């Protein structure tokens, strides 16, 4: 498994300050795959101790946005999420949650990314597909 590169986490936090607020860290940061993690904490939960769905979506959106950014065509400046679909499959009640984002389509105007969100026992908690609009290209 890739190890965390502190500069990659710092880069993500500069690009997306909300990722820093949530405590998201980067373990892999390439055009082919972005891996980010977050630790379960009671302050991020709903009733019953389940990690809030919005936290899972923010984790996936951070990974997907970073993956799309790393796949920008020449001359483009940024991306923005224009569509996101999340299937929640199980509650996360502890441990580390990892999101793994991979591009499934890289075009001149749209980049589509699929992000697999898994709990610490490697069980799928959510599957997210997003479309990212290429800006400034």
TIKOLNU-872405 format. One record per residue (C-alpha): residue number from 1; residue in one letter; chain; x, y, z. Coordinates in Angstrom, 2 decimals. Example, Ala and Ser with C-alpha at 12.3 -4.5 7.8 and 13.67 -1.06 7.14 Angstrom:
@num=1 residu=A chaine=A c1=12.30 c2=-4.50 c3=7.80
@num=2 residu=S chaine=A c1=13.67 c2=-1.06 c3=7.14
//
This chain:
@num=1 residu=X chaine=A c1=0.00 c2=0.00 c3=0.00
@num=2 residu=X chaine=A c1=1.35 c2=3.50 c3=-0.81
@num=3 residu=X chaine=A c1=2.62 c2=5.59 c3=2.06
@num=4 residu=X chaine=A c1=1.55 c2=9.11 c3=2.84
@num=5 residu=X chaine=A c1=3.58 c2=11.90 c3=1.31
@num=6 residu=X chaine=A c1=3.27 c2=14.95 c3=3.58
@num=7 residu=X chaine=A c1=3.65 c2=17.27 c3=0.58
@num=8 residu=X chaine=A c1=0.67 c2=15.60 c3=-1.14
@num=9 residu=X chaine=A c1=-1.54 c2=16.18 c3=1.91
@num=10 residu=X chaine=A c1=-0.34 c2=19.80 c3=2.09
@num=11 residu=X chaine=A c1=-1.11 c2=20.22 c3=-1.62
@num=12 residu=X chaine=A c1=-4.64 c2=18.87 c3=-1.15
@num=13 residu=X chaine=A c1=-5.20 c2=21.13 c3=1.86
@num=14 residu=X chaine=A c1=-4.05 c2=24.21 c3=-0.13
@num=15 residu=X chaine=A c1=-6.35 c2=23.30 c3=-3.04
@num=16 residu=X chaine=A c1=-9.28 c2=22.36 c3=-0.79
@num=17 residu=X chaine=A c1=-9.15 c2=23.97 c3=2.67
@num=18 residu=X chaine=A c1=-12.28 c2=22.02 c3=3.67
@num=19 residu=X chaine=A c1=-10.23 c2=18.80 c3=3.35
@num=20 residu=X chaine=A c1=-7.89 c2=20.20 c3=6.01
@num=21 residu=X chaine=A c1=-10.86 c2=21.08 c3=8.23
@num=22 residu=X chaine=A c1=-12.06 c2=17.46 c3=8.04
@num=23 residu=X chaine=A c1=-8.55 c2=16.08 c3=8.64
@num=24 residu=X chaine=A c1=-8.31 c2=14.30 c3=5.28
@num=25 residu=X chaine=A c1=-4.85 c2=12.91 c3=4.48
@num=26 residu=X chaine=A c1=-3.40 c2=11.71 c3=1.18
@num=27 residu=X chaine=A c1=-1.72 c2=8.31 c3=0.76
@num=28 residu=X chaine=A c1=-1.44 c2=8.24 c3=-3.06
@num=29 residu=X chaine=A c1=-1.55 c2=11.21 c3=-5.45
@num=30 residu=X chaine=A c1=-1.17 c2=10.29 c3=-9.12
@num=31 residu=X chaine=A c1=-3.20 c2=10.83 c3=-12.29
@num=32 residu=X chaine=A c1=-4.12 c2=7.13 c3=-12.28
@num=33 residu=X chaine=A c1=-5.21 c2=6.98 c3=-8.63
@num=34 residu=X chaine=A c1=-5.80 c2=9.28 c3=-5.68
@num=35 residu=X chaine=A c1=-6.17 c2=7.73 c3=-2.21
@num=36 residu=X chaine=A c1=-7.33 c2=9.80 c3=0.74
@num=37 residu=X chaine=A c1=-8.26 c2=8.86 c3=4.30
@num=38 residu=X chaine=A c1=-10.20 c2=10.21 c3=7.22
@num=39 residu=X chaine=A c1=-10.43 c2=8.94 c3=10.78
@num=40 residu=X chaine=A c1=-13.81 c2=8.20 c3=12.31
@num=41 residu=X chaine=A c1=-14.61 c2=10.60 c3=15.12
@num=42 residu=X chaine=A c1=-17.79 c2=11.13 c3=17.19
@num=43 residu=X chaine=A c1=-18.00 c2=14.75 c3=16.00
@num=44 residu=X chaine=A c1=-18.44 c2=13.56 c3=12.40
@num=45 residu=X chaine=A c1=-21.32 c2=11.19 c3=13.15
@num=46 residu=X chaine=A c1=-25.09 c2=11.03 c3=13.08
@num=47 residu=X chaine=A c1=-27.21 c2=9.28 c3=15.70
@num=48 residu=X chaine=A c1=-26.07 c2=5.75 c3=16.40
@num=49 residu=X chaine=A c1=-22.40 c2=6.52 c3=15.80
@num=50 residu=X chaine=A c1=-22.44 c2=6.22 c3=12.02
@num=51 residu=X chaine=A c1=-20.15 c2=8.54 c3=10.09
@num=52 residu=X chaine=A c1=-22.33 c2=11.23 c3=8.49
@num=53 residu=X chaine=A c1=-23.07 c2=10.62 c3=4.81
@num=54 residu=X chaine=A c1=-21.94 c2=14.16 c3=4.04
@num=55 residu=X chaine=A c1=-18.50 c2=13.33 c3=5.43
@num=56 residu=X chaine=A c1=-18.27 c2=10.28 c3=3.16
@num=57 residu=X chaine=A c1=-19.38 c2=12.42 c3=0.21
@num=58 residu=X chaine=A c1=-16.85 c2=15.14 c3=1.08
@num=59 residu=X chaine=A c1=-14.10 c2=12.52 c3=1.29
@num=60 residu=X chaine=A c1=-15.07 c2=11.09 c3=-2.10
@num=61 residu=X chaine=A c1=-15.47 c2=14.54 c3=-3.67
@num=62 residu=X chaine=A c1=-12.02 c2=15.55 c3=-2.42
@num=63 residu=X chaine=A c1=-10.45 c2=12.42 c3=-3.91
@num=64 residu=X chaine=A c1=-12.40 c2=12.74 c3=-7.16
@num=65 residu=X chaine=A c1=-11.66 c2=16.43 c3=-7.56
@num=66 residu=X chaine=A c1=-7.95 c2=15.85 c3=-6.98
@num=67 residu=X chaine=A c1=-7.95 c2=12.96 c3=-9.47
@num=68 residu=X chaine=A c1=-9.70 c2=15.10 c3=-12.09
@num=69 residu=X chaine=A c1=-7.25 c2=17.96 c3=-11.46
@num=70 residu=X chaine=A c1=-4.30 c2=15.61 c3=-12.04
@num=71 residu=X chaine=A c1=-5.86 c2=14.61 c3=-15.38
@num=72 residu=X chaine=A c1=-6.52 c2=18.10 c3=-16.74
@num=73 residu=X chaine=A c1=-5.82 c2=18.54 c3=-20.45
@num=74 residu=X chaine=A c1=-3.07 c2=20.93 c3=-21.47
@num=75 residu=X chaine=A c1=-4.06 c2=24.56 c3=-20.95
@num=76 residu=X chaine=A c1=-6.87 c2=23.86 c3=-18.50
@num=77 residu=X chaine=A c1=-6.77 c2=25.52 c3=-15.07
@num=78 residu=X chaine=A c1=-9.19 c2=23.65 c3=-12.81
@num=79 residu=X chaine=A c1=-12.27 c2=21.46 c3=-12.55
@num=80 residu=X chaine=A c1=-15.56 c2=21.70 c3=-10.76
@num=81 residu=X chaine=A c1=-18.01 c2=18.94 c3=-9.86
@num=82 residu=X chaine=A c1=-21.12 c2=19.21 c3=-12.02
@num=83 residu=X chaine=A c1=-22.69 c2=15.87 c3=-11.10
@num=84 residu=X chaine=A c1=-22.17 c2=13.40 c3=-8.29
@num=85 residu=X chaine=A c1=-23.99 c2=10.15 c3=-7.59
@num=86 residu=X chaine=A c1=-23.44 c2=8.30 c3=-4.33
@num=87 residu=X chaine=A c1=-24.57 c2=4.81 c3=-3.40
@num=88 residu=X chaine=A c1=-24.33 c2=4.37 c3=0.37
@num=89 residu=X chaine=A c1=-23.85 c2=0.68 c3=1.13
@num=90 residu=X chaine=A c1=-23.05 c2=0.44 c3=4.85
@num=91 residu=X chaine=A c1=-22.53 c2=2.60 c3=7.91
@num=92 residu=X chaine=A c1=-19.02 c2=3.33 c3=9.12
@num=93 residu=X chaine=A c1=-18.86 c2=3.14 c3=12.91
@num=94 residu=X chaine=A c1=-15.14 c2=3.38 c3=13.59
@num=95 residu=X chaine=A c1=-11.60 c2=3.29 c3=12.27
@num=96 residu=X chaine=A c1=-10.11 c2=4.75 c3=9.15
@num=97 residu=X chaine=A c1=-12.12 c2=5.34 c3=5.99
@num=98 residu=X chaine=A c1=-10.32 c2=5.35 c3=2.64
@num=99 residu=X chaine=A c1=-11.51 c2=6.75 c3=-0.68
@num=100 residu=X chaine=A c1=-9.80 c2=5.58 c3=-3.88
@num=101 residu=X chaine=A c1=-10.54 c2=7.68 c3=-6.97
@num=102 residu=X chaine=A c1=-9.72 c2=6.60 c3=-10.52
@num=103 residu=X chaine=A c1=-10.56 c2=8.30 c3=-13.82
@num=104 residu=X chaine=A c1=-12.96 c2=6.41 c3=-16.06
@num=105 residu=X chaine=A c1=-13.15 c2=9.08 c3=-18.79
@num=106 residu=X chaine=A c1=-10.74 c2=11.93 c3=-19.45
@num=107 residu=X chaine=A c1=-12.02 c2=14.31 c3=-22.09
@num=108 residu=X chaine=A c1=-11.37 c2=17.91 c3=-23.10
@num=109 residu=X chaine=A c1=-14.48 c2=19.24 c3=-21.34
@num=110 residu=X chaine=A c1=-15.58 c2=16.51 c3=-18.90
@num=111 residu=X chaine=A c1=-13.62 c2=14.15 c3=-16.68
@num=112 residu=X chaine=A c1=-15.54 c2=11.29 c3=-15.05
@num=113 residu=X chaine=A c1=-14.13 c2=9.75 c3=-11.88
@num=114 residu=X chaine=A c1=-15.26 c2=6.73 c3=-9.87
@num=115 residu=X chaine=A c1=-14.44 c2=6.68 c3=-6.16
@num=116 residu=X chaine=A c1=-14.62 c2=3.60 c3=-3.98
@num=117 residu=X chaine=A c1=-15.07 c2=4.38 c3=-0.26
@num=118 residu=X chaine=A c1=-14.08 c2=1.58 c3=2.14
@num=119 residu=X chaine=A c1=-14.02 c2=1.16 c3=5.89
@num=120 residu=X chaine=A c1=-11.07 c2=-0.12 c3=7.94
@num=121 residu=X chaine=A c1=-12.16 c2=-3.73 c3=7.36
@num=122 residu=X chaine=A c1=-11.99 c2=-3.14 c3=3.57
@num=123 residu=X chaine=A c1=-15.79 c2=-3.27 c3=3.26
@num=124 residu=X chaine=A c1=-17.31 c2=-0.94 c3=0.69
@num=125 residu=X chaine=A c1=-19.23 c2=1.84 c3=2.44
@num=126 residu=X chaine=A c1=-20.06 c2=3.88 c3=-0.66
@num=127 residu=X chaine=A c1=-19.47 c2=4.07 c3=-4.39
@num=128 residu=X chaine=A c1=-19.40 c2=7.52 c3=-5.99
@num=129 residu=X chaine=A c1=-19.35 c2=8.53 c3=-9.66
@num=130 residu=X chaine=A c1=-18.74 c2=12.18 c3=-10.49
@num=131 residu=X chaine=A c1=-18.51 c2=14.31 c3=-13.58
@num=132 residu=X chaine=A c1=-16.00 c2=17.14 c3=-13.37
@num=133 residu=X chaine=A c1=-16.22 c2=20.08 c3=-15.77
@num=134 residu=X chaine=A c1=-12.86 c2=21.20 c3=-17.14
@num=135 residu=X chaine=A c1=-12.37 c2=24.96 c3=-16.60
@num=136 residu=X chaine=A c1=-10.12 c2=27.37 c3=-18.44
@num=137 residu=X chaine=A c1=-9.16 c2=25.06 c3=-21.27
//
